[in-house]
Each structure stands twice: as C-alpha cells, then as structure tokens.
C-alpha cells in the first residue's frame, strides 16, 4: 500500500443531515457567507434537497453539503462514537472577533474554543444541533468567496478539519495511515492526522473515547466525510486495494459532479473517496452555480414530479 498512500489529496466534502431547508440556506449563505454551488436532490430520496456550499468553484476541500430532511420522518440523531461530531471551517488569523459578533447578531450562540495545536476558534451549532467551529489559521492561502459584508479579511477559506470520535483510536489511526493520513500531533486523547502536507483542508482529528455512546444517524448528525482523489483510475485502484484488504467498499457511484466509493473505518465512521473532476460547472456555468434545480440526467424525465414534492425555498441573495 505504501506506493498508494499519497493518493488522497485532502478533504473533499462533509455531508450532514439537517432539519429544515430554509434555515440551512439562511445559515450557510446568509450568515456564513458560503456560496451555494449546487441545488440538487438526494439521489436516494428525490423529495429531499441536496445543497452543496463552498467557494466560488466548489473546490474540493471547501465543500459542505446537506440533506434537509424535515417532514420525512427522520428522527433527531445522536452525535457519538463512529461519527464525525464537529466540522471546522478555516478563517483568517484575526477574524474571530468579526465572527463572534456576526454569529451573535444572527442569533447564533458562539463560544470560544480552547486553543488546540496552537489554533484558536469559535464554536456554534445550527438549528439541527450540528456542531461547527471556525478556526483561525495564518496558513491558509486559498482564495475565499467574498460578499459585501464579509470581505477577504474574514471570509471562510474552506474546510479546516473534522473531529471524529471512535471508541479506540489505535486501529482507526492505523487504517487512516494506509490511506496516507499521518499522525502530526497529539493533545490528550485527540490525535491529529494530516495528508499531503497537512494544514487547513488536509487535517482530521481522531478523538478516542471508550465511554462515548455510539452515534445514531439522524437530524443534526454528519452522515459522512469525503476525501479527494486525483483521478478515476486512482479511485478504482484504491477500491481494489481496500477489497483486497477485506474492507467492505461500495461500487463506484456516479454523483454527477464526481464519482464516489464508500466504506467504514474500523471505528465505524463512514468515509467516501470522491474524484476531483468533473466538478460543479459540468451542468451550469460558473456565474450561475446553485441558482437552478439541477437533476441527474437520468431523472430529467421526472422533473415535474420531483419539483412538486420539494418545499419552497428562497436563496438569500447575499449575507445581511
């Protein structure tokens, strides 16, 4: 596996189950200032939106995605072992005061996070109970999506990291090493692993906690974390390698904007490995990303019925 280890490029996206579509748009676009880069549907449940948020292009490593499941009988989940419990976004060094004030103004309770690995942050939750952090980094050169009230001195650069909880960190960290993630720091039970040089967008924190109840999927929980890979050929080779090692892995699935495989690490967290290409401009021009409901080509014939089953939404034109 050694020769394959560097193939994972970093984080690709994080996907969560949320409650209400409008509240999700209001937070992610209206408050956080992310760009809505795709409005589509859950390929497994066409009456549920799938929103993708990110930078201008929806660059892998900046993408946060949600399934708003209100009204579909999905119970509130429980964050716990075998899950990603916190998603952190990267903001510039010195921007935390801006974000504390902005979140508070939007009615979102913001609390300071105790500094970890030399980085300070602000924690908050959405209406569903998802836990987020904004982590200040002086080492993130990614170009942000900016809007009138959130300029480049404060705007989110993309994903910083995720924190996943497992009962036993040792087999998880060993398995992640086979994917190219290397331990770079340790703080108590928190082990930071990094890939491709580390830094924001290429970092995962593994928290070993044998006392933590097992997580239960549902509203307010992260469904999976996706890692990026450079090509379909590398993805296929990785899949073959995982199968050869006895890992249960799905077939390669067409997600329109990338292809994906899914598997669980030893602690139960669902991983996805997604290709970088073709990206979000495959079905609408860059300037219009996220503005129209896009369906996979195999569902276009059912558009009227799909649209009729989706709740009405209003995309905030710009943060207030």
Buried (B, 14 or more C-beta within 10 A) or exposed (E): EEEBBEBBBBBBBBBBBBBBBBBBBBBBBBBBBBBBBBBBBBBEBBBBBBBBBBBBBBBBBBBBBBBBBBEEEBEEBBBBBBBBBBBBBBBBEEBBEBBBEBBEEBEBEBEEBEEBBEBBBBBBBBBBBBBBBBBBBEEBEBBBBBBEEBEEEBBBBBBBBBBBBBBEBEEBBEBBBBBBBBBBBEEEEBBBBBBBEBBBBBBBBBBBBEEBEEBBBBBBBBBBBBBBBBEBEBBBBBBEBBEEEEBEBEEBEEBBBBBBBBBBBBBBBBBBBBBBEEBBBEBBEEEEBBEEBBBBEEBEEEEEEBEEEBEEBEBBEEBE
